[in-house]
Amino acid sequence: MFTQMFGPRLTTVFASRWRALWWAGSILLLTWSVVPSPDEAADKPTPAHVDPWAKDTPEQPGAD
């Protein structure tokens, strides 16, 4: 039961070379689709961290 939660058993994946190649190819395809390319990550500026639970500070008069 526990091993079925995480996909096929390794003995069935590596029962033949073709199954092993399909499994490795699917892992590579999943990785390629999930990880962003360096160009894509460099274009977006990283936002400054904002604490969603922080209280708003009242504006001080004349604090320009």
C-alpha distances in whole Angstrom, upper triangle without the diagonal:
4,6,5,7,10,11,11,11,14,16,15,17,20,20,24,26,26,22,22,25,24,21,23,26,23,23,26,27,24,26,30,29,28,30,34,37,39,42,40,39,43,44,43,44,42,43,44,42,43,41,40,41,45,48,50,53,56,59,62,65,67,64,64
4,6,6,8,10,11,10,13,15,16,17,19,20,24,25,25,22,22,24,23,20,22,24,22,21,24,25,23,24,28,27,26,28,31,34,37,39,38,37,40,42,40,42,39,40,41,39,40,39,38,39,42,45,48,51,54,56,59,63,64,61,61
4,5,6,7,7,7,10,12,12,13,15,17,20,22,22,18,18,21,19,16,18,21,19,18,22,23,20,22,25,25,24,26,30,32,35,38,36,35,39,41,39,41,39,40,41,39,40,40,39,40,43,47,49,52,55,57,60,64,65,62,62
4,5,5,6,7,11,13,12,13,16,17,20,22,21,17,18,20,18,16,18,20,18,17,21,22,19,21,25,24,23,26,29,32,35,37,36,35,39,40,39,41,39,40,41,39,41,40,39,40,44,47,49,52,55,57,60,64,65,62,62
4,6,8,10,13,15,15,15,18,20,22,24,23,19,19,22,19,16,19,20,17,17,20,21,18,20,23,22,21,24,27,30,33,35,33,32,36,38,36,38,36,36,38,36,37,36,35,36,40,43,45,48,51,54,57,60,61,58,59
4,7,8,11,14,13,13,16,18,20,21,20,17,16,19,17,13,15,17,15,13,17,18,15,17,20,20,18,21,24,27,30,32,31,30,34,35,34,36,34,35,36,35,36,35,35,36,39,43,45,48,51,53,56,59,61,57,57
4,7,9,12,10,10,13,15,17,18,17,14,14,16,14,11,13,15,12,12,16,16,14,16,19,19,19,21,25,27,30,33,31,31,34,36,35,37,35,37,38,37,38,38,38,39,42,46,47,50,54,55,59,62,63,60,60
4,6,8,7,7,10,11,14,15,15,11,11,14,13,10,13,15,13,13,17,17,16,18,21,21,21,24,27,29,32,35,33,33,37,38,38,40,38,40,42,40,42,42,41,43,46,49,51,54,57,59,62,65,66,63,63
4,5,5,6,9,10,13,15,15,12,12,15,14,11,14,17,15,15,18,20,19,20,23,24,24,26,29,31,34,37,36,35,39,41,40,42,40,42,44,42,44,43,43,44,47,51,53,56,59,61,64,67,68,65,65
4,5,5,6,8,11,12,14,10,9,13,13,10,12,15,15,14,17,19,18,19,22,23,23,25,29,30,33,36,35,34,38,40,39,41,40,42,43,42,44,44,44,45,48,52,54,56,60,62,64,68,69,65,65
4,6,5,6,9,12,13,10,10,14,14,12,14,17,17,17,20,22,21,23,25,27,27,28,32,34,36,39,38,38,41,43,43,45,44,45,47,46,48,48,48,49,52,55,57,60,64,65,68,71,72,69,69
4,6,5,8,11,11,8,9,13,12,11,13,16,15,16,19,20,20,22,24,25,26,28,31,33,36,38,37,37,41,43,42,45,43,45,47,46,48,48,47,49,52,55,57,60,64,65,68,71,72,69,69
4,6,7,9,9,6,6,9,9,7,10,12,12,12,15,17,17,18,21,22,23,24,28,29,32,35,34,34,37,39,39,41,40,42,44,43,45,45,45,47,50,53,55,58,61,63,66,69,70,66,66
4,5,7,8,6,5,9,10,9,10,13,14,14,16,18,19,20,22,24,25,26,29,31,33,36,35,36,39,41,41,43,42,44,46,45,47,48,48,50,52,56,58,60,64,65,68,71,72,68,68
4,7,9,7,8,11,12,11,13,16,16,17,20,21,22,23,25,27,28,29,33,34,37,39,39,39,42,44,44,47,45,48,50,49,51,51,51,53,56,59,61,64,67,68,71,74,75,72,71
4,5,5,6,9,10,11,12,14,16,17,19,20,21,23,24,26,27,29,32,33,36,38,38,38,41,43,44,46,45,48,50,49,51,52,52,54,57,60,62,64,68,69,72,75,75,72,71
4,6,5,6,9,10,10,12,14,15,16,18,20,21,22,24,26,27,30,30,33,35,35,36,39,41,41,44,43,46,48,48,50,51,51,53,56,59,61,63,67,68,71,74,74,71,70
4,5,5,6,8,10,10,12,14,15,16,18,20,21,22,24,26,29,29,32,34,34,35,38,39,40,43,42,45,47,47,49,50,50,52,55,58,60,62,66,67,70,72,73,70,69
4,5,5,6,9,10,10,12,14,15,16,18,20,21,23,24,27,28,31,34,33,34,37,38,39,42,41,43,46,45,47,48,48,50,52,56,57,60,63,64,67,70,71,68,67
4,5,5,6,8,10,11,12,14,15,17,18,20,21,23,26,27,29,32,31,32,35,37,37,40,39,41,44,43,45,46,46,48,51,54,56,58,62,63,66,69,69,66,65
4,5,5,6,8,10,10,12,14,15,16,18,20,21,24,24,27,29,29,30,33,35,35,38,38,40,43,42,45,46,46,48,51,54,55,58,61,62,65,68,68,65,64
4,6,5,6,9,10,10,12,14,15,16,18,20,23,24,27,29,28,29,32,34,34,37,37,39,42,41,43,44,44,47,49,53,54,56,60,61,64,66,67,64,63
4,5,5,6,9,10,11,12,14,15,17,18,22,23,26,28,27,28,31,33,33,36,35,37,39,39,41,42,42,44,47,50,51,54,57,58,61,64,65,62,61
4,5,5,6,9,10,11,12,14,15,17,20,20,23,26,25,26,29,31,31,34,33,36,38,37,40,41,41,43,46,49,51,53,56,57,60,63,63,60,59
4,5,5,6,9,10,10,12,14,15,18,19,22,24,23,24,27,29,30,32,32,35,37,37,40,41,41,43,46,49,50,53,56,57,60,62,63,59,58
4,5,5,6,9,10,11,12,14,17,19,22,24,23,24,27,28,28,31,31,33,36,35,37,38,38,41,43,47,48,50,54,55,58,60,61,58,57
4,5,5,6,9,10,11,12,16,17,20,22,21,22,25,27,27,29,29,31,33,33,35,36,36,39,41,44,46,48,51,52,55,58,59,55,55
4,5,5,6,9,10,11,14,14,17,20,19,20,23,24,25,28,27,30,32,32,35,36,37,39,41,45,46,48,51,52,55,58,58,55,54
4,5,5,6,9,10,13,14,17,19,18,19,22,23,24,27,27,29,32,32,34,36,36,39,41,44,45,47,51,51,54,57,57,54,53
4,5,5,6,9,12,14,17,19,18,18,22,23,23,25,25,27,30,29,32,33,33,35,38,41,42,45,48,49,52,54,55,52,51
4,5,5,6,9,11,14,17,15,16,19,21,21,23,23,25,28,27,30,31,31,34,36,40,41,43,46,47,50,53,53,50,49
4,6,6,8,9,12,14,13,14,17,19,19,22,22,25,28,28,30,32,33,36,37,41,41,44,47,47,50,53,53,50,48
4,6,8,10,13,15,13,14,17,18,18,21,21,24,27,27,29,31,31,34,36,39,39,42,45,45,48,51,51,48,47
4,6,9,13,15,12,12,16,17,17,19,19,21,24,24,26,27,27,30,32,36,36,39,42,43,46,48,49,46,45
4,7,9,12,10,10,13,15,15,17,17,19,22,22,25,26,27,30,32,35,36,38,41,42,45,47,47,44,43
4,6,8,6,6,10,11,11,14,14,17,20,21,24,26,26,30,31,34,34,37,40,40,43,45,45,42,40
4,5,5,6,9,10,12,15,15,19,22,23,26,28,29,32,34,37,37,39,41,41,44,46,46,43,41
4,5,5,6,9,11,13,14,17,20,22,25,27,29,32,33,36,36,37,40,40,42,45,44,41,39
4,6,5,6,9,12,14,17,20,22,25,28,30,33,33,36,36,37,40,39,42,44,43,40,38
4,6,6,7,11,12,15,19,20,23,26,27,30,31,34,33,35,38,38,40,42,42,39,37
4,6,6,8,9,12,16,17,20,23,24,28,28,31,31,33,35,35,38,40,40,36,35
4,6,7,9,13,15,18,21,24,25,29,29,32,31,33,35,35,37,39,38,35,33
4,6,9,12,16,18,21,24,25,29,29,31,31,32,34,34,36,38,37,34,32
4,6,9,12,15,17,20,22,25,25,28,27,29,31,30,33,35,35,32,30
4,6,9,12,15,18,20,23,23,25,24,26,28,28,30,32,32,28,27
4,7,9,12,15,17,20,20,23,22,24,27,26,29,31,31,28,26
4,6,9,12,14,17,17,19,19,20,23,23,26,28,28,25,24
4,6,10,12,15,14,17,16,17,20,20,23,26,26,22,22
4,7,9,12,11,15,15,16,20,20,23,26,27,23,23
4,6,9,8,11,11,13,17,18,21,24,25,21,22
4,5,5,9,10,13,16,18,21,24,26,23,23
4,6,8,10,13,16,18,21,25,27,24,25
4,6,9,12,15,18,21,24,27,24,25
4,6,9,12,15,18,21,23,20,22
4,6,9,12,15,18,21,19,21
4,6,9,12,15,18,16,17
4,6,9,12,15,13,15
4,6,9,12,11,14
4,6,9,8,10
4,6,6,9
4,6,8
4,6
4
